[in-house]
Amino acid sequence: MKKTVSLIVTALLAVQCLMAQVAEGIKFLNYEKYKSARETLKKAYDANPKDPQAIYWYGQSLIAAEAGELTKAMITSAKDVYQKGLQEIGSDAWLLVGMGHLEILEGGDINSAKQKFEQAITATTETRGRNKGKGNPGILNAIGRANADGGSKLGDPVYGIEKLKQAAALDLTNPDIYITMGISYLKMGGENGGEAVKAYQEAIVRDPKNARAMFRIGRIYQSQNNKELFDQFYGNAIAADPTYPPVYYNLYNYYADKDVPKAKEYLDKYVANADKDPNTDLFVADYLFRAGKYNESLEKVKQIEAEVGGIDKMPKLYGIYAYNYDRTNDSLKAKESIEKFFATADAASLTSEYYGLAIKIYSRFPGSEDVAAGYIEKAMQLDTLAASRVNYAKMASDMYAKAKNPQKQLVWLKKGVSFKKEMGITDYFYITDASIKAGELDEALRLSNEMIQKFPDQIYGYRFAVQSAVAIDSDTTKGTAVPSIMQYIDFLKKDPAKNQRILPFQFYYLASYYHDKAKDFTKTLEVLNSLLSIYPEDKYGLQVKPIVEKEIAAAQKQQGSGGKTTGNTSSSSGTSGAGSNL
């Protein structure tokens, strides 16, 4: 009997030890200490290789990625663990959920994954007793976790939230259920931020010291640029648990480009509480770069390269090399480094920031504009914020303007304004200017008139309208530029002194057109009189007016004697050379 009791106690202690190890590993996952999580859960797995929960959570640690940088190799490692478990213990619910999770991350058939999830729910639903018909909250939470993971196009967060709500009703103490629910709401879109905050607050109700939930609320407010509130919740997270690393890293990133000394304080706290691994050292190299200590940053990268056994073991090092070489104006090395980075880094590492760096580097090499534009397209696919896309489009348009390629400059200017609610005066200015340079004259004239309507007190619309209209009627035979010039004159006449270098030439153009093309000497004289009423000392007006008056008198005399007027009888009078100097 004593021997039996002893065996039972030993078994219970073993189970408790396993659960304690798993719980510790889960905490490391929540604290984004992935190295520690893998080490802890590997011990639990090695000691209990046929325990479903030990297998499941060890697999989860293998797909836990720094900054979401999940690789195919990581998925393969987790799959090997789960498949081995399935072979040895059969279709256990935890392993079915794990395999469904991997199927989602691989971009597989969501219905196939759901089939596994539903099979797991059925297998763990109580069939008798007071909990008859109720599912297992751990399994339901794991299903929610699977659908919350990955990018916005992976999984079904609505389905996941449904299962998480069921889990929350069954397990009244686990705060992680509500944190996963909040992540799921955000995965559905930023407009669900309010629901996410509510979910995180429910987690805090369950665990008033839950730094992770407080931190995630802070992240939502940071995404809204609400500094007062994100400072508050980040501060709450630190007060709840000063050893929670992610909050320090986010604050480091926030201040890295704003207050380098303050950023260093948060980086030091992050390093002190995060796992000691090459990724942590990489953040130090990043700080040194941001602090302008480029040589020290390069030395740190070289040190990490040596420690990991070669740069190919950690392709992100190429990225830091590229940043430093770019800043030290070693364009060739910067270009070489960024090319190697894109060639070796996993797709998950290719962030919009790295694409932005590639754009900057390639734009220095004439003839590489199209390559840089390709990176801009990729950056815009990753960074869906309208303001960011506007900035990327501006980078491309500026690049093509520098390369004197107005056609492609115009394409990117139009793309940029497509992300705005409405065009401002600056938008109109550049897009109209590029349209003229690209030969899109009718479009330029249309835009100019829109500019005049929206910004009647600004000179640019009138000026561009004249420039476009004159170019359309390049030989002045149609006279179609006259309305635009008259409109420009009316605007410029409001301040003749200020516009003395511009206004007279509009009259010169009209005088030339009416005299040489329209053969209307009376109209020519009206234009000259208008010019001289504003600028009585204008040399052109004073010189040409008497000539036109003689031409009119001669024509009237000829008409009076019964002759026929043929128009301008003095084409060499000097008026035919008058034009518009815009």
KAMOLIN-V963318 format. One record per residue. N is the residue number from 0. RES is the residue in one small letter. PSI is psi in radians with two decimals (none if undefined). Layout:
N:RES:PSI
N:RES:PSI
This chain:
0:m:-0.82
1:k:-0.66
2:k:-0.68
3:t:-0.79
4:v:-0.72
5:s:-0.72
6:l:-0.69
7:i:-0.78
8:v:-0.74
9:t:-0.75
10:a:-0.74
11:l:-0.72
12:l:-0.66
13:a:-0.75
14:v:-0.77
15:q:-0.70
16:c:-0.74
17:l:-0.85
18:m:-0.63
19:a:-0.74
20:q:-0.77
21:v:-0.77
22:a:-0.71
23:e:-0.72
24:g:-0.71
25:i:-0.70
26:k:-0.72
27:f:-0.68
28:l:-0.80
29:n:-0.51
30:y:0.11
31:e:0.54
32:k:1.31
33:y:-0.57
34:k:-0.83
35:s:-0.67
36:a:-0.80
37:r:-0.74
38:e:-0.78
39:t:-0.82
40:l:-0.45
41:k:-0.68
42:k:-0.76
43:a:-0.71
44:y:-0.79
45:d:-0.64
46:a:-0.43
47:n:1.13
48:p:-0.14
49:k:0.22
50:d:2.09
51:p:-0.75
52:q:-0.66
53:a:-0.72
54:i:-0.83
55:y:-0.88
56:w:-0.53
57:y:-0.72
58:g:-0.68
59:q:-0.64
60:s:-0.50
61:l:-0.38
62:i:0.16
63:a:2.07
64:a:2.40
65:e:2.15
66:a:0.51
67:g:0.28
68:e:1.26
69:l:2.30
70:t:2.84
71:k:-0.62
72:a:-0.67
73:m:-0.75
74:i:-0.73
75:t:-0.72
76:s:-0.78
77:a:-0.70
78:k:-0.69
79:d:-0.73
80:v:-0.81
81:y:-0.74
82:q:-0.65
83:k:-0.74
84:g:-0.74
85:l:-0.65
86:q:-0.61
87:e:-0.58
88:i:-0.01
89:g:-2.97
90:s:1.21
91:d:2.58
92:a:-0.76
93:w:-0.67
94:l:-0.58
95:l:-0.75
96:v:-0.74
97:g:-0.76
98:m:-0.66
99:g:-0.67
100:h:-0.83
101:l:-0.64
102:e:-0.69
103:i:-0.82
104:l:-0.47
105:e:0.00
106:g:0.47
107:g:-2.94
108:d:2.04
109:i:-0.57
110:n:-0.60
111:s:-0.73
112:a:-0.76
113:k:-0.61
114:q:-0.71
115:k:-0.72
116:f:-0.79
117:e:-0.62
118:q:-0.69
119:a:-0.69
120:i:-0.80
121:t:-0.71
122:a:-0.43
123:t:0.11
124:t:2.29
125:e:2.39
126:t:-0.14
127:r:3.05
128:g:-3.02
129:r:-0.34
130:n:0.30
131:k:2.30
132:g:-0.04
133:k:2.48
134:g:3.12
135:n:2.07
136:p:-0.56
137:g:-0.74
138:i:-0.76
139:l:-0.71
140:n:-0.70
141:a:-0.62
142:i:-0.72
143:g:-0.69
144:r:-0.73
145:a:-0.71
146:n:-0.29
147:a:-0.37
148:d:2.75
149:g:-3.12
150:g:3.07
151:s:-0.37
152:k:0.00
153:l:2.45
154:g:-3.07
155:d:1.59
156:p:-0.50
157:v:-0.79
158:y:-0.75
159:g:-0.74
160:i:-0.68
161:e:-0.79
162:k:-0.61
163:l:-0.64
164:k:-0.66
165:q:-0.73
166:a:-0.73
167:a:-0.55
168:a:-0.42
169:l:-0.64
170:d:1.92
171:l:0.13
172:t:-0.42
173:n:1.93
174:p:-0.40
175:d:-0.50
176:i:-0.80
177:y:-0.54
178:i:-0.76
179:t:-0.62
180:m:-0.73
181:g:-0.73
182:i:-0.69
183:s:-0.72
184:y:-0.76
185:l:-0.58
186:k:-0.45
187:m:-0.25
188:g:2.63
189:g:-0.43
190:e:-0.22
191:n:0.28
192:g:-0.63
193:g:-0.73
194:e:-0.62
195:a:-0.76
196:v:-0.74
197:k:-0.74
198:a:-0.77
199:y:-0.64
200:q:-0.59
201:e:-0.65
202:a:-0.67
203:i:-0.59
204:v:-0.71
205:r:-0.57
206:d:1.61
207:p:-0.25
208:k:0.41
209:n:1.66
210:a:-0.59
211:r:-0.78
212:a:-0.74
213:m:-0.75
214:f:-0.75
215:r:-0.57
216:i:-0.75
217:g:-0.69
218:r:-0.66
219:i:-0.81
220:y:-0.55
221:q:-0.68
222:s:-0.37
223:q:0.12
224:n:0.53
225:n:1.48
226:k:-0.66
227:e:-0.79
228:l:-0.65
229:f:-0.56
230:d:-0.72
231:q:-0.86
232:f:-0.58
233:y:-0.70
234:g:-0.69
235:n:-0.72
236:a:-0.75
237:i:-0.71
238:a:-0.63
239:a:-0.69
240:d:1.71
241:p:-0.14
242:t:0.12
243:y:1.87
244:p:-0.72
245:p:-0.61
246:v:-0.66
247:y:-0.67
248:y:-0.74
249:n:-0.71
250:l:-0.62
251:y:-0.85
252:n:-0.67
253:y:-0.76
254:y:-0.12
255:a:-0.63
256:d:0.09
257:k:-0.71
258:d:1.54
259:v:-0.76
260:p:-0.71
261:k:-0.67
262:a:-0.69
263:k:-0.66
264:e:-0.80
265:y:-0.60
266:l:-0.74
267:d:-0.70
268:k:-0.62
269:y:-0.85
270:v:-0.65
271:a:-0.46
272:n:-0.25
273:a:2.99
274:d:2.55
275:k:1.70
276:d:3.03
277:p:-0.54
278:n:-0.67
279:t:-0.74
280:d:-0.57
281:l:-0.63
282:f:-0.59
283:v:-0.74
284:a:-0.67
285:d:-0.77
286:y:-0.82
287:l:-0.65
288:f:-0.84
289:r:-0.50
290:a:-0.02
291:g:0.20
292:k:1.21
293:y:-0.72
294:n:-0.70
295:e:-0.66
296:s:-0.75
297:l:-0.71
298:e:-0.68
299:k:-0.71
300:v:-0.73
301:k:-0.65
302:q:-0.79
303:i:-0.72
304:e:-0.74
305:a:-0.67
306:e:-0.62
307:v:-0.15
308:g:0.58
309:g:2.53
310:i:-0.47
311:d:-0.32
312:k:-0.30
313:m:1.34
314:p:-0.39
315:k:-0.36
316:l:-0.61
317:y:-0.65
318:g:-0.77
319:i:-0.66
320:y:-0.82
321:a:-0.75
322:y:-0.81
323:n:-0.76
324:y:-0.61
325:d:-0.76
326:r:-0.47
327:t:0.20
328:n:0.46
329:d:1.37
330:s:-0.64
331:l:-0.80
332:k:-0.62
333:a:-0.77
334:k:-0.73
335:e:-0.74
336:s:-0.76
337:i:-0.56
338:e:-0.74
339:k:-0.60
340:f:-0.87
341:f:-0.47
342:a:-0.47
343:t:-0.43
344:a:2.58
345:d:2.68
346:a:-0.59
347:a:-0.37
348:s:-0.20
349:l:1.42
350:t:2.91
351:s:-0.51
352:e:-0.72
353:y:-0.65
354:y:-0.67
355:g:-0.70
356:l:-0.76
357:a:-0.70
358:i:-0.83
359:k:-0.74
360:i:-0.87
361:y:-0.49
362:s:-0.23
363:r:-0.20
364:f:1.84
365:p:2.37
366:g:-0.15
367:s:0.24
368:e:-0.70
369:d:-0.59
370:v:-0.80
371:a:-0.69
372:a:-0.59
373:g:-0.71
374:y:-0.61
375:i:-0.74
376:e:-0.76
377:k:-0.67
378:a:-0.68
379:m:-0.48
380:q:-0.59
381:l:-0.73
382:d:1.75
383:t:0.02
384:l:2.30
385:a:-0.75
386:a:-0.68
387:s:-0.73
388:r:-0.63
389:v:-0.75
390:n:-0.72
391:y:-0.74
392:a:-0.63
393:k:-0.69
394:m:-0.76
395:a:-0.77
396:s:-0.69
397:d:-0.68
398:m:-0.80
399:y:-0.49
400:a:-0.75
401:k:-0.60
402:a:0.04
403:k:0.85
404:n:1.39
405:p:-0.47
406:q:-0.88
407:k:-0.52
408:q:-0.75
409:l:-0.70
410:v:-0.79
411:w:-0.53
412:l:-0.73
413:k:-0.67
414:k:-0.70
415:g:-0.80
416:v:-0.33
417:s:-0.32
418:f:0.07
419:k:2.66
420:k:-0.64
421:e:2.77
422:m:2.42
423:g:3.10
424:i:-0.66
425:t:-0.72
426:d:-0.83
427:y:-0.72
428:f:-0.95
429:y:-0.68
430:i:-0.57
431:t:-0.75
432:d:-0.77
433:a:-0.63
434:s:-0.72
435:i:-0.81
436:k:-0.51
437:a:-0.04
438:g:0.17
439:e:1.22
440:l:-0.70
441:d:-0.70
442:e:-0.69
443:a:-0.71
444:l:-0.69
445:r:-0.80
446:l:-0.66
447:s:-0.77
448:n:-0.60
449:e:-0.71
450:m:-0.70
451:i:-0.73
452:q:-0.72
453:k:-0.54
454:f:1.17
455:p:-0.32
456:d:0.01
457:q:2.46
458:i:-0.43
459:y:-0.70
460:g:-0.77
461:y:-0.77
462:r:-0.80
463:f:-0.59
464:a:-0.76
465:v:-0.79
466:q:-0.74
467:s:-0.83
468:a:-0.72
469:v:-0.70
470:a:-0.63
471:i:-0.73
472:d:1.16
473:s:-0.49
474:d:0.17
475:t:0.38
476:t:-0.47
477:k:-0.49
478:g:0.25
479:t:-0.23
480:a:-0.24
481:v:-0.82
482:p:-0.68
483:s:-0.67
484:i:-0.71
485:m:-0.69
486:q:-0.69
487:y:-0.71
488:i:-0.77
489:d:-0.64
490:f:-0.81
491:l:-0.51
492:k:-0.27
493:k:-0.41
494:d:1.32
495:p:-0.64
496:a:-0.79
497:k:-0.61
498:n:0.42
499:q:-0.45
500:r:-0.15
501:i:-0.83
502:l:-0.79
503:p:-0.61
504:f:-0.42
505:q:-0.68
506:f:-0.67
507:y:-0.74
508:y:-0.82
509:l:-0.75
510:a:-0.75
511:s:-0.77
512:y:-0.90
513:y:-0.56
514:h:-0.86
515:d:-0.60
516:k:-0.84
517:a:-0.31
518:k:0.62
519:d:1.59
520:f:-0.56
521:t:-0.77
522:k:-0.63
523:t:-0.76
524:l:-0.66
525:e:-0.74
526:v:-0.78
527:l:-0.67
528:n:-0.69
529:s:-0.73
530:l:-0.85
531:l:-0.38
532:s:-0.44
533:i:-0.74
534:y:1.43
535:p:-0.41
536:e:0.19
537:d:2.10
538:k:-0.71
539:y:-0.82
540:g:-0.79
541:l:-0.57
542:q:-0.73
543:v:-0.55
544:k:-0.85
545:p:-0.63
546:i:-0.78
547:v:-0.70
548:e:-0.71
549:k:-0.67
550:e:-0.67
551:i:-0.77
552:a:-0.72
553:a:-0.68
554:a:-0.70
555:q:-0.69
556:k:-0.71
557:q:-0.66
558:q:-0.68
559:g:-0.50
560:s:0.14
561:g:0.07
562:g:3.07
563:k:2.25
564:t:2.27
565:t:-0.01
566:g:-2.43
567:n:1.97
568:t:-0.01
569:s:1.11
570:s:-0.28
571:s:0.30
572:s:-0.29
573:g:-0.24
574:t:-0.43
575:s:-0.33
576:g:-0.11
577:a:2.47
578:g:-3.06
579:s:2.13
580:n:1.58
581:l:none
